[in-house]
Amino acid sequence: MLENQNKKEDITFFAETDFRNRKKKFGIKTDDRRRHIYLIGKTGMGKTTMMENMIYHDIQTGKGVALVDPHGDFVEKIIDFVPARRINDVVYFNPSDVEHPIAFNILESMTPESKNIAASGLIGIFKKLWADSWGPRLEYLLRNAILALMDYPNSTILGVMRILIDKNFRKKVIAYVKDPIVKSFWEDEYTKYSTSFQVEAISPIQNKIGQFLSYSLIRNIIGQTKSSFDIRDIMDNRKILLMNFSKGRIGEDASALLGAMMITKIQLAAMERVNIPEEDRQDFYLYVDEFQNFATESFANILSEARKYRLNLIITNQYIEQLDEKVQAAILGNVGTIISFRVGPSDAEILEKEFAPKFTEEDLLNLAKWHIYIKLMIDGISSEPFSATGLPPLTKKEGNVEKIIQSSREHYSRSRSEIEEKIIKWTEANKEKNIIRNNQNSGNKILDKKETIKKYKKDEIKNKNEREVLCSYCGAKTTIFFKPDGIRPIFCKQCLTKLRNKELVIQKNNKGEYIILKEPNKQKDPLEISLSQLKFKKNKEEKNKSLDKDKQPKKNKKDIQEKNDFKNDKLLKPGEKIKF
């Protein structure tokens, strides 16, 4: 009896036949599922219901599954059928849950073998999204940026913008690049681009990637350096990954981007199983509803190679023309089981070749709801086409939706405020270093963080730009709440009071540099600069011009007084600027 039970569990039931007026439930064996299943048909014909029955069977029997849903209805329904014993197995990836974002970094943990596959996958995603404005130069720059960032620790897609425009960040990344071709591009080619050419070349990338990075919902997910979940762990330990990429909630482009990235990452995780003997690899079932939203050219490779890694696909779409020609060919050439609901005229013409001579184009056009024509893979051999009816919709709910959502949040997400704070720190870190470097070069001695006098707690910090500097006049340490420009002087409270009381005066010299003047009757300071020297020299030159070369001007009391003033003053050396 146990043997018979195991045999039944090895079959995934999803439809029933009406052969000789007798209805009989049938399904597909595990080994035959490894050759993938493709469902096609108009909307409302029953495709999703059939997939629901399949995934329900997989969840109940303890299999590992992933579901990519661009509408949200499928995920929200199936989550209600997860039994209590599998609540902790569920990773619920819902980007519209903006207060609890899940981290997903596609550039994370890349092996040398997977880098080019991942880069091609990302390029394919962007190419699909921006097909109308895609060009070879854009692809060339983007590919080199992605490949370089894959070698840089803790990098994310946010780094694509910075590596193109931030010279200091680019130098850091290049230092980690291992691929000599990629390194040569950034060191020998990109640096030789003229400024105008660089602007022209990178502006399309800035415009397009900037659209996503400016969207906080997406940025909070792909901008985190460490992913919340490990797809390889999900696959090997037969967990449940439910992805609610509802276009109505997060936008069509965002849905397509996240879905395609996740599928690419799942492909990479499957390929990493090469270090496990094939017979020891756990079967993992990837369901993709309306997969034309996520299908790139690299998707064809998944169909042809996934079987040996035990990644088994169940995919649906409404009509074939939605797909790229390469993907069309991959489906009809590599999918073991094809299920057709009612289709349109153009699809009926194509599918007739698959179902002839049993079923004609007209038959495919006139199928009733829930009814299908199917070519089923049986023990590795494709069967003759036959008709069947899908199983009815699921009805027995488990009622664990809230528990599953809460459990997934606790294990895989963090608060929105925490994530945004970290991303802001990451994006501003390099700007902060540049400001410090520029001020040090101009003489402004901004203290290092280790040298700060006071360590502020979070609730004491009034401004995120708070920093310790030295007063340009007296050299005392003081706190400011703005970013110094390295040109204008900075004063402590005491010197600022003197400035307001006109005990100190700020003027510009002929080079446009700021100089600090003290009242003439005050004792001269080492940092003080007097104008009396300039005045003395000017008067002397004018008098020399009016006298004969052999005659010397007579010294009068005024000259002597000006010369004495000059002796007591300190002049900046040529090229020297005020140090503050």
VENHUNOR-V121205 format. One line per field, one symbol per residue. burial: # if it has 16 or more other C-alpha atoms within 10 Angstrom, else .. Layout:
# VENHUNOR-V121205
burial = ???
This chain:
# VENHUNOR-V121205
burial = ........#.#######.........###.############..###############...##########.##..######...#.##########.#########.....################........##.############..##########.....#..##..#....##.##..............##.###..#..##...#############.##.###.##########.##.####################.#.......####################.###.###############..##..#..##..###########..###.##.##...###..##.#..#########......#######.........#..##.###..###.#..##..#..#........###.##.######...................#######.#.#.##...#.##.####..##..#....#.........#####.....#..####.##..#.........................##.##..###......###
